[in-house]
Amino acid sequence: MEKLIPFTINDLAKVTNHRSGEIKFGEKMLTIPKGVDTISFIKSSETKYVLFGIPEDIGVRANYGRPGAASAWESAIGSIANIQHNRFCKGNQLLVLGRLDVCEEMKEVQDLNFNNINDRNKLSQLVEKIDKEVSHIIFNIIKLGKIPIVIGGGHNNSYGNIKGTALAKGKAINAVNFDAHSDFRILEGRHSGNGFSYAFEEGFLKKYFIFGLHENYTSKSVLDIIKKIEDRVRYNTYDSINIRKEKNFNQELIQALEFIQNDSYGIEIDLDAIPNIASSAMTLSGFSIEELRQFVTYFGKNQNAAYLHICEGAPDLGEEKNNHLIGKLIGYLVTDFIKSNTSIEPIPS
């Protein structure tokens, strides 16, 4: 894990607001002690969940999106550290691993223009470089019997999550994606819009369910591709559930789970599916935060849930006075997942 910047006990202390009579997550979460081997510590730790940040938006830029997703990790860890440690959810269930070191890559993209084909190729190459690092870290976490909770980055990082998990499990995995977009676009060079199609093409993704596609923003070509492989890739649309009321939200949760639950699966969350959340593809229409939390809770309470990834939130793109709210939302989703998943017994290896 050479490209990992560890999150230290001092880092945790800096973002935890201590208050008399209260115990915060930041006072109980584990970090890797200085001088201790990361792999050995994770293996010996009794914690089930490993928190990992990806502070980049290179894949978003490569997909013609607005940069800003790099700021989600910092916002999220500050909010998570100040959640109350109590009988409902305990901070010592989490080990904060740290964040991927993408400083050099982020510097390289500052002057790149995605409208220039050479620059676009360079962006895709940098995404591929990040793919390798993400999959390596996820592989190690899963192999050690833990569940990664990944925060930040664009949906390009779904590829690394899926590949790392599949390699650790020794077989292709499934995924469910709460998203306004399919991210199943053509293989035109890596970016945030084709993480799942690359993982599918390369044999790491077995079954894929897209929950809540927006009909206005899904191309005919993608719909045609999915129709040909509907035994392995399925979807429902936000419009059919919440606008035309042709389908029921809770029933759709059941059907999506039935499609993927027979194998290990990743839970992917794109925050641009929620109205008025600052992101690269911000929307005014979509599922509510309560529905998203229900989604995470529902898919988290299954023994085959292998990881949680929350991406595309971009606090830097929002109003400064409110940019902490994305971190707070991510904190809710993290604890919803832990609460629903904690009582699940691990699958025997």
C-alpha positions in Angstrom: 0.0 0.0 0.0 2.8 2.4 -1.0 0.3 5.0 -2.3 -1.6 5.2 0.9 -1.4 8.3 3.2 -2.3 7.0 6.6 -4.8 8.8 8.8 -3.0 9.2 12.1 -4.3 9.5 15.7 -3.2 13.2 15.5 -5.2 13.7 12.3 -8.2 12.3 14.1 -7.8 14.5 17.1 -7.7 17.6 14.9 -11.1 16.9 13.3 -12.8 15.7 16.5 -14.7 18.4 18.5 -14.5 17.2 22.1 -17.4 18.1 24.4 -17.8 17.3 28.1 -20.3 14.6 28.8 -20.2 13.2 25.2 -18.2 10.6 23.4 -17.6 11.1 19.7 -16.6 8.6 17.0 -13.3 10.4 16.7 -12.4 9.3 20.3 -13.1 5.7 19.5 -12.2 5.0 15.9 -9.0 3.1 15.3 -6.0 4.3 13.2 -2.8 2.5 12.2 -0.2 3.2 14.9 3.0 4.8 13.7 5.7 2.3 12.9 3.3 -0.6 12.8 2.8 -2.7 9.7 -0.5 -1.8 8.1 -1.5 -5.2 6.9 -0.7 -6.9 10.2 -2.6 -4.3 12.2 -5.7 -4.6 10.0 -5.6 -8.4 10.2 -5.3 -8.4 14.0 -7.9 -5.7 14.5 -11.4 -6.7 15.8 -13.0 -4.0 13.7 -15.1 -5.1 10.8 -15.1 -1.9 8.7 -12.2 -0.1 7.1 -12.7 3.5 6.0 -10.7 4.6 3.0 -10.7 7.9 1.0 -10.1 8.7 -2.6 -9.6 12.5 -3.0 -9.6 12.8 -6.8 -11.9 14.0 -9.6 -9.7 13.0 -12.6 -12.2 10.4 -13.8 -15.0 13.1 -13.6 -12.9 15.5 -15.7 -12.2 12.8 -18.2 -16.0 12.3 -18.5 -16.7 16.0 -19.3 -17.8 16.6 -15.7 -17.2 19.4 -13.3 -14.3 18.9 -10.9 -14.9 19.0 -7.2 -15.3 15.4 -6.0 -11.8 15.5 -4.6 -13.1 17.4 -1.6 -15.6 14.8 -0.3 -13.1 12.8 1.8 -12.0 15.8 3.9 -15.6 16.9 4.5 -16.8 13.3 5.3 -14.1 12.4 7.8 -14.7 15.6 9.7 -18.4 14.8 10.0 -17.9 11.1 10.8 -15.4 11.9 13.6 -18.1 14.0 15.3 -20.9 11.4 15.2 -22.0 10.4 18.7 -20.6 7.1 20.0 -23.6 5.4 21.7 -25.6 2.1 21.8 -27.0 2.7 18.3 -23.6 2.8 16.6 -20.1 2.7 18.0 -17.0 4.4 16.7 -14.7 1.5 17.5 -16.4 -0.5 14.7 -14.4 1.6 12.3 -10.7 1.6 11.4 -9.7 4.8 9.5 -7.1 3.6 7.0 -6.3 6.9 5.3 -6.5 8.2 1.8 -5.0 7.4 -1.6 -2.1 9.6 -2.5 -3.1 11.3 -5.7 -1.3 14.6 -5.2 1.0 14.2 -8.3 -1.9 13.1 -10.5 -4.1 16.0 -9.4 -1.3 18.4 -10.2 -0.9 16.9 -13.7 -4.6 17.5 -14.6 -4.8 21.1 -13.6 -4.0 22.4 -17.0 -5.5 19.6 -19.1 -8.5 20.3 -21.3 -10.9 17.4 -22.0 -11.8 18.9 -25.3 -8.2 18.2 -26.5 -7.9 14.6 -27.6 -4.3 14.3 -26.4 -5.2 15.7 -23.0 -8.2 13.4 -22.8 -6.0 10.4 -23.5 -3.7 11.6 -20.7 -6.7 11.9 -18.3 -7.7 8.3 -19.2 -4.1 7.1 -18.5 -4.1 8.7 -15.1 -7.5 7.1 -14.3 -6.0 3.7 -15.2 -3.1 4.4 -12.9 -5.5 5.2 -10.1 -7.5 2.0 -10.9 -4.4 -0.1 -10.1 -3.9 1.5 -6.8 -7.5 1.4 -5.7 -7.9 -2.3 -6.7 -4.7 -3.1 -4.8 -5.9 -1.5 -1.6 -9.4 -2.9 -1.8 -7.9 -6.4 -2.5 -5.9 -6.2 0.7 -8.8 -5.0 2.8 -11.1 -7.8 1.5 -8.5 -10.5 1.7 -8.0 -9.6 5.4 -11.7 -10.4 6.0 -12.8 -6.7 6.4 -15.4 -4.6 4.6 -14.2 -1.5 2.9 -16.2 1.7 3.1 -14.8 3.9 0.3 -15.5 7.7 0.2 -14.9 10.1 -2.5 -13.6 10.1 -6.0 -15.7 9.8 -9.2 -17.6 6.7 -10.3 -14.5 5.7 -12.2 -13.4 4.2 -8.8 -16.2 1.6 -9.0 -13.8 -0.3 -11.4 -11.1 -0.6 -8.8 -13.6 -1.5 -6.1 -15.0 -4.3 -8.2 -11.7 -5.6 -9.5 -10.1 -5.6 -6.0 -13.0 -7.4 -4.5 -13.3 -9.9 -7.3 -9.5 -10.7 -7.1 -9.8 -11.2 -3.3 -12.9 -13.4 -3.6 -11.4 -15.4 -6.5 -14.4 -14.8 -8.7 -16.5 -12.2 -10.4 -18.8 -10.2 -8.1 -22.1 -8.4 -8.5 -23.0 -4.7 -7.9 -26.0 -2.6 -7.3 -25.7 1.1 -8.1 -28.0 3.9 -6.8 -27.5 6.3 -9.7 -29.1 8.6 -12.1 -26.7 7.3 -14.8 -25.7 3.8 -15.9 -22.0 4.5 -16.0 -22.0 1.6 -18.5 -20.9 3.6 -21.5 -18.6 2.5 -24.3 -15.0 1.4 -23.7 -13.5 4.7 -25.0 -10.7 5.1 -22.4 -11.3 5.1 -18.7 -13.4 7.8 -17.1 -16.2 8.1 -14.5 -18.9 7.0 -17.0 -17.6 3.5 -17.8 -16.3 2.0 -14.6 -18.9 -0.8 -14.7 -18.7 -1.5 -18.4 -14.9 -2.0 -18.1 -15.3 -4.2 -15.0 -18.0 -6.2 -16.9 -15.9 -6.5 -20.1 -12.8 -7.7 -18.2 -14.7 -10.3 -16.2 -14.7 -8.8 -12.8 -18.4 -7.9 -12.7 -20.9 -10.7 -13.1 -24.3 -9.1 -12.5 -25.1 -5.4 -12.3 -28.3 -3.6 -11.2 -28.8 0.1 -11.8 -31.3 1.5 -9.4 -33.2 4.7 -10.4 -31.9 5.6 -13.9 -33.1 8.9 -15.1 -34.8 8.3 -18.5 -33.8 11.8 -19.8 -30.1 11.1 -19.3 -29.7 7.5 -20.5 -28.7 7.2 -24.2 -30.4 4.8 -26.6 -27.1 3.1 -27.2 -26.7 2.2 -23.5 -30.3 1.0 -23.3 -29.8 -1.2 -26.4 -26.6 -2.7 -24.9 -28.3 -3.5 -21.7 -31.3 -5.1 -23.5 -29.0 -7.6 -25.2 -27.5 -8.7 -21.8 -30.5 -8.4 -19.5 -29.7 -11.7 -18.0 -26.7 -10.0 -16.4 -27.5 -6.2 -16.4 -30.8 -4.8 -15.3 -32.3 -1.5 -14.2 -35.3 0.4 -13.1 -35.9 4.1 -13.6 -36.6 6.9 -11.2 -39.4 8.1 -13.4 -41.3 4.8 -13.3 -41.0 4.6 -9.5 -41.6 8.2 -8.3 -43.1 10.1 -11.2 -45.5 7.7 -13.0 -45.9 5.5 -9.9 -45.8 2.4 -12.2 -43.5 0.6 -9.7 -43.2 0.6 -6.0 -39.9 1.6 -4.3 -39.9 -1.1 -1.7 -40.8 -3.8 -4.2 -38.0 -2.6 -6.5 -35.5 -3.0 -3.6 -36.6 -6.6 -3.3 -36.3 -7.4 -7.0 -32.9 -5.7 -7.2 -31.6 -7.8 -4.3 -33.0 -11.0 -5.7 -31.0 -10.3 -8.9 -27.6 -9.9 -7.1 -27.7 -11.5 -3.7 -26.5 -15.0 -4.7 -22.9 -13.7 -4.9 -20.8 -11.1 -3.1 -21.9 -7.6 -4.2 -20.7 -4.1 -3.9 -23.1 -1.2 -3.0 -22.3 1.8 -5.1 -23.8 5.2 -4.3 -23.6 8.2 -6.6 -24.7 11.4 -4.8 -25.7 13.1 -8.0 -28.9 11.0 -7.8 -30.1 13.2 -4.9 -31.6 16.7 -5.7 -29.5 19.8 -4.9 -26.5 17.9 -3.8 -23.4 19.6 -5.1 -21.8 17.2 -7.6 -20.3 17.0 -11.1 -23.8 16.3 -12.5 -26.2 18.1 -10.1 -29.9 17.4 -10.4 -33.1 19.1 -9.4 -35.2 15.9 -9.5 -34.5 12.6 -7.9 -34.9 10.3 -4.9 -35.0 11.7 -1.4 -32.2 11.4 1.2 -34.6 9.2 3.2 -35.0 6.8 0.3 -31.2 6.7 -0.2 -30.7 5.8 3.5 -33.4 3.1 3.2 -31.5 1.8 0.1 -28.2 1.6 2.0 -29.9 -0.1 5.0 -31.7 -2.6 2.9 -28.7 -3.8 0.9 -26.3 -3.5 3.9 -28.2 -6.2 5.9 -27.1 -9.1 3.7 -24.1 -11.4 4.3 -23.0 -10.9 0.7 -22.6 -7.1 1.0 -18.9 -6.8 0.3 -18.3 -3.0 0.3 -19.9 0.4 0.3 -18.7 3.2 -2.0 -20.1 6.7 -1.8 -18.9 9.0 -4.6 -19.4 12.1 -6.7 -20.3 14.4 -3.9 -18.4 17.7 -4.4 -18.5 20.0 -1.4 -16.3 22.5 -3.1 -19.0 23.1 -5.7 -21.7 24.0 -3.2 -22.3 27.2 -1.1 -19.4 27.6 1.3 -21.8 28.0 4.3 -23.4 24.6 3.5 -20.5 22.5 2.1 -20.2 20.6 5.4 -23.6 19.1 4.7 -22.3 16.6 2.1 -19.9 15.3 4.8 -22.8 15.0 7.2 -24.9 13.1 4.6 -22.0 10.7 4.0 -21.8 10.2 7.7 -25.5 9.2 7.8 -24.9 6.7 5.0 -21.8 5.2 6.6 -23.6 4.6 10.0 -26.8 3.3 8.2 -24.6 0.7 6.5 -22.8 -0.3 9.7 -26.0 -0.5 11.7 -27.7 -2.8 9.2 -24.6 -4.9 8.6 -23.2 -5.3 12.0 -25.4 -8.2 13.1 -24.6 -10.2 9.9 -22.4 -13.1 10.5 -19.4 -13.3 8.2 -19.4 -15.9 5.4 -17.1 -18.8 6.3 -14.0 -18.8 4.2 
